[in-house]
Structures are given as C-alpha cells and as structure tokens.
Amino acid sequence: MLSEGSTVNSAAQEQLVGPEPNRDPLAFHRRLTGYAPTKLVQAQKLADQMGVKQIFVKDESFRFGLPAFKILGASWAVYRAMVQLANVDSFGNWETIEDLKTAVSRLKPLTLVAATDGNHGRAVAHMAALLGLDSHIFVPDDMVPARRAAIESEGAKLTVIDGTYDDAIERSANEASRTNLVISDTSWPGYEDVPRWVTDGYSTIFWEIDDQLSELNAPLPDIVAVQIGVGALAKAVVQHYRRAASVKKTRIVGVEPVDAACVFSSILAGQIVSVPGPHHSIMAGLNCGVPSLMAWPVLYRGLDVMVAIEDDYARQSMRALRSEGIVAGETGASGFGGIIKLLESPDARHARNALNISKETTILVISTEGATDPQSYESIVGLQS
C-alpha cells in the first residue's frame, strides 16, 4: 500500500497485446460541425506546488457545444451502431451532419436509449437530436436538477429510476429492440460492441494530446491520472499509452471515489467485484458500483496505481484548477484530486518512489467536464463559471 486508499497494481504490464488504436474516430469527429481540439493547458503553478517539472491539463469543458468529453464516445458509437443496424460498411462519403441525417433516416423509427449519471446521457440525446432521432435517457433518482434539465434540453424523454446508476443501466438494457438502440458506455454479457466503440471514440483526446505536445516540443507524459467510473475512459488511456508503438513507459494512475471504488476493489480482489450503492460522492459521474465487463481486463493489466479519494480532494482540485483558468466540475477535477492525495498525503514519499516521481516528471490529467452543476460549482469555488 502506498498510503490509506491507494495501492500499486502488481498485475500491470509494460505493454498490452491487442489491436493498435487508430485515428479513425478522430477523422470522424473532424467531419462534425464545430470540431476543434480542446485546450491543453500548461499548469505551471500546480507543477511547482507538486514538485514536478510540468503538469498538463486537457480541458474538456467544451466539446461540440457540450460541457464534457462524452460526446466523443457517444457520437462514434452511435455512428458505428447505426452502420451495423443498417447492415452496411458505411453511409458513404457523407460530408456534413445533414448528409448523415439523411442517410440514417431509413432506420426510422429509431430511439437512442442510454443510462447516465449526466454527461453520457446528454451526449447521446444531443446526437439523437442532430440526426433527427428520438432519445430516451434513464437516470438515478439522486441526479441534481441542473443535470436532468440539461438532458431534457436536448429533446430527450427522461425517466428517473428509483435507485442507483447501476439500476438505471439495468433498466435501459431492458429497452433494447429493433426500434430502441441502446448506447451504453458500460458492457455486460452479450453487449460489448457499443461500449467498445464508445472507448474508441475517446481516443480522439489522446491523439490530440500527442499532436499538441509535439507542437510544444514536449515529451509524452511520464504519468497520466484518469478518473474511473465504469472504466471506459481509463480503458482508452491504457490502450493509447500501453500500445506496442508507444516509445516510453507512461505510468497510469486510476482515481475513484472512496465509496464507489469498484475498480480499486476489483484489483485488490483480482476479479470483478461489486460495490453496492447508494453512492453519495459529489463526483457523480464516478458513482458506479460495477466495472465494465469489457474494460476490466484492460484496466487490470494496465493501471499501475489506484487511489480512492474523498470528496474534499475533488473540491481542492476544483479550486486548484480554477487558479490555472480551468473550470472543472466535481468529476472533471477528480483526476488531479488523485494526484493531490498521492503527492501531498503524509505518505507521499511512498507514492513518489512507486511512480518514480522527481523534479523532471511530467504529469497529464484530463479535466473531463465543466461546471455541469453551476450552483455546486459556485459554492465550492466561489466564482461564477
């Protein structure tokens, strides 16, 4: 153990054997209206505070008009799922979203269905609206009104489940039919294609980072910290930085809330375990009790260190990121919250040794969302977003 709430994953391997991630999702995203790479912020004040050379923050607070990265996975998965449904190789040489809308119209009536803690469901609903399709989103009953309203603003039918996110997942899965296409970022037996495409869609973030670091003449990061809900984003991190073509050994740190640490608990057990809810962390997007079946083996072999953080680390991180001009919600800030816990705890020396951290170390964190609950953000940070 590094310190209370953190552990080295002895199962982690230097490289993973599997398909090399490619830039197909990036090429797809570049064809969508409003595409632009998100900012990669050099957070020098935070680097000095942590005693490292540099901290880079990928700011995902604005993607295609939405306040989170989730649209990257949702859009690619929706596209691939509709191609599969239409039983074609592609929808031809479409150039605009209007072209794609016309191409998929033959699949109507069609409703896109998802369960969500907030951002994924809104992204699915947004994609449905762009394509002229219906959407039906299932949410846990503890979702704050601002996030519910954001989903409904995309034209979605919203169903509130009396239970947890995991209960919402189960309910949404039961909706699958010829006219109800389930777009989930987690997997279960017999349902793996769509979650895999969601993860593939997230690869755009890391190809952008590679290009941005190259433009800055900066090396690939020594450490990447990634927040984990069901594990889709973390799987994308592992696939990118553990691919055979990678030129260095980047250490990967997974971050979860203490009361929804399903991947942490599973790694300790050496197999998937469930962490029953309700889960009450302010990091709402991470309140998941079971790892994705598809993501789990990749995370088990690819994560070097796991850390479970209390909510106050997310609050500290939100304020710290704001000092660098980055607006990050509770879930968005949690990756850097994990770095704070590892490097500023009483046992920080052990974490620095385990991760080989020095004054020459470069750290990458992904701020995955903006202020999706503005009232909460203002109460924590003390500033309007």
N, C-alpha and C positions, 0 to 999 in steps of 0.2 A: 504493500500500500504506500502511495506517495504521502497521503495525508487523509484525514477523515473525508469520505465522499469522493475519493479518487483512486484509480488503480491503473497499473500497467497491464496491458493485454499481452500476455505471453504467446498467444496464438497468432499475433500479427506477423505477416511475412513481408519480405522486402518488395517482392513483385507478385502480382496476381496473374494467373494464366487465364486468358479469356479473350473475347473479341476486343480489338482496339477501338476505343471511341473515335468517331469521325465527326466531320463538320457538317454533315447533312442537316441536322436541326438548325445550326447557325445559318446555313443558306436559306432554309425555310423561313426563319424569323426575319431575315433581311428583306424578304418579299412582302412582309406585312406592313401595313400603313403605320407610320410612326416609329419604325425601328431606329434605335440609336444605342450604342454601347452605354451602359451606365458608368458612373464615375468610379475611378479607382483613386481613393484619397490616401495621400501620404500623411499619416498621423504622427508627426514627429514628436509632438508633446507627449503623446501616450507612449511612444517608444522610449523617450528619455525617462519617463516615470517607471517603466517596466525594466529599464536597464538593458535594452536591446538596441540593435542598430537601426531597425526600421519596422514599423507596423503599417501594413497596407490594409485599407478597409474598402471592400467592394460594396458600394452604396446602392442597394436595390429598392430604394424608397419610391422609385418611379419607373415603371415598365409599361409601355403602351398605354399610358394614362391611368394605370392602376398602382396602388401603393405597396407592391410586393413583387417578388420574383416568380410567383406561382404561375403566372400566365405563360411563362416559357415552357413549363412541363405540360400544362393543360392544353395549350394550342397545338403542340406537336402530337400529343396523344390523341386529341380529337381528330386531327387530320389523318393520322395513321389508322385509327379505329374506323373512320368513315371509308377510307380506301378498302379496308378489309371487309366492311359491311357491303360495299358495292361490288366486291369480288373483282377488283381491277388492280393493276400495278400502280397506277397513279391517276390523278384527274387531269392529265395532260399538261400542256405548257401554259398554265394559268399565270397571269401577271399581277393581278390585284385581288384583294379580298372579295370584290364584287364578282370577279370571274369565278372564284372558288364558291361563292354563294350560289351562283347559277349552276355550277357543276354538281353540287350536293343536293340541289332541290329535288332531284329524282328520288332521294331517300325519304322524303316526307310521306306521312307524318313521322317525325322523329323528335324525341325529347332526350336531352342530355341530363343525366342523373348523377349526383355526387353527394357524398357526406363530407362535412368540413368543420374545422374549428374557426373558419373565417376566410382566409385568403384563397385557398384552393377552390372552394365553392364559388366564390365571387368570380374567379378566373374562368371557371367552366361556364358560368352563367353569361359572362361577358363574351366568350367565344360563341356561345349559342346565339346571342343577340346579333353578333356580327354576321352570322351565317343564316339568319332568318329562321332559327330553330327554337323550340321551346326548351325550358330548363326547369328542373325540379331538384331543389337542394335541401338536404336533411342536416339539421344542426342540433347539438346538445342543448339542454334547457338552460345551461348556465352561460350561454353566449350573450355578451353585452349588447344592448340595443343598437349601438352605433354599427357594429359588425353585421347585425341582422339587416339593418336598413340599407347598408352598402350592397348586400347581396340582392335585396329586393329592388334596388335602384337599377339593376341590370335586367329587370323584367322577369326574374325568376319566381316560380312558386316556391315558397319557403315552408317547410314542415319542421316544427320543433319537436324533438324526441324527448320523452320523459326519461332521461338517462344521460350517459356519457357519450363522448365521441365514438367510442368503440360500439356502443349501442346504435348510434347513427349509421355507422359503417354497415352493421348487420342489416339494418332496415333498408338502406339503399340497395344493398346487394339483392334483396328480395324483389326489387323492382325490375330487374333485368328482363327484357323481352325483345321481340323484333322491332318494336317502336320505342323502347326505352333503352338507350345506350349508356351503360354505367361507366363513368370516367373517374376511377379511383386512383389515388396515389399510394395505396397500400394493396397488398395481394393476399390471397387465400387459395387453398387448393382448387385448381381448375381455372383460376383467374390470375394470369400473370402477364399477358401481352400488354395490356393498357398501362399497368404500373411500370413496366419496363420502359415503355415509350415516354412516360412522364419523366423518369430519371434521365433518359436520353435527352429530353428537351432541356434539362437543366445544364447540360454540357456547354451550352452557349456561354454561360457565365465564365467558365474556366478557359475556353478558347479566347474570349475577350481579355481575360486577365493575362494570359500568355502574351497576347499581342501588345497590351498596354505596358507590361513590364519590359518587353523588348524595346518599345519606343522610348522608355525611360533608361535604357541600358542597365536595367536592374536584373539580378538573377532570379530564378524561381525561388519561391519561399522555402525556408527551412522547416517551418511549422505552419500547418493550416488548422484552425479551430472551426468546427462546424457544429451547429445545433442539430439535435436529433429529436424528431417526433416518432414517426413510424420508420424513418431511415432513408427516405427516397433521396433527399439532397446529399446526405452523408455517403450514400452509395455512389452518387455522381462524383463526389470528391475523391473517393477511393479509386474509382475506375480511371479518373484522369491522372492522379498522381502516383498510382501504382501500375500504370500501363507499361508494357515492355519497352516502349520507346522513351520512357522518362529518363532524363540524364542525371538525376540525383535522387537520393533517398529523402523525400519530404516526410516528416513525421506528422501524423494526423491525430488530432485531439477531438473526441466527441463530447458534446455537452448536453446535459439533460437536467430537468428539474428534479429535486430530491424525491418528490412524491409521485413522479411519473417516469422513473428511471428504468424503463423496460429493457433497453439495450444494455445498460450498465449491469442490471441484474442477470440478464441472459448471458453476458460474457463471463460473469463470475460463476454461473452455473454450467457453462459450456453447452447450453442448449436454450432454445426459446422458452422463456417463462413469461407469465402474465403478471402485471402489477395492477390489481383491481382498483377501479375508481370508487367514488368520485375523486377526481384530481383537481386540486384547487389552486394551482400555481397561477400567478399573473401572466406567466409565459404561455398563454392559452393555446398557441399553435403547437406546443410540445406536450400537451396534456393527452398523451396516448398511452394505453396500457399494454399493447402488444406490438412487437416489431413486425414489419412487413416480412412475410414469408420469403419473398424474393430477395429482399435486401439483406436479410440476416446473414447468410453465409459470407457475403462480401464484406460486411461490417466486421464479422468475427475474425476474418483473416486480414483485414486491412486497417483497423483502428489501432493505433499504438497506445493511447492513453484515454481513459474515460474519466470524466469528472461530473458529479451531480451537484448542482448549485441551488442554494436557497434564493428566494425571490429578491433579497436585498442585493445580491450580486448583479441581477438584471437591472435594478434601479441604479446602482453605482455606474454600471456600464452605459445606461441611457444618458446619464449626466456627463460622463467622460466623453462619449461620442459627440454630444452636443457641443462640447468645448472645441471640437475639431470641425464644427459646422455640419454635423451629420444628424439628421432627425431619424431616430430608431425607436420603434415600439419595443414592447417588453420581449417578445420573441426575437425580433430582429437584433436586439442588443445582447442576447444571451451567449452568443459565441465568444464575444470579448469578455462577458461576465465570467466564463470559464477560465480564461487567461488570467483575469484578476485573482480568482480564487487560487489557481495553481501557483502564481508567482508572488502573491502578497500574503499568503497564509503563513502561519508560524512555521510550517514545514516546507516552505518554498524551496529550500536548498535541495530537497529530495527530488522535487519536480524538475528543477533546473538540471540536475545531474541526469535524471532519467531521459529528459528530452535534449540533452546536450546543448543547453542554452548558455550563450555567452554574449558579450557586448557586440559580437559580429553577427548575431542571429537576426533573421528576417521572419516576421510573422504575418500571416494573412488571415483576416477574419471576414466573414460575409455578413453584412447587416441586411437581413432578409426582408425587412418591412419598414415602412414609415410609421407614422402615428395613426394606426388604424382605430384606436380608441382615444380621440383627442382630449376628452375630459381626463382620462387617466394620465395621459402624457403630460398635460399641464400640471397636474397635481404632483407628479414625480419630478419633472424637470424644472417646472416653474416658469416656463415660457410657452407662448403660443407656437404651434407648429406652423 
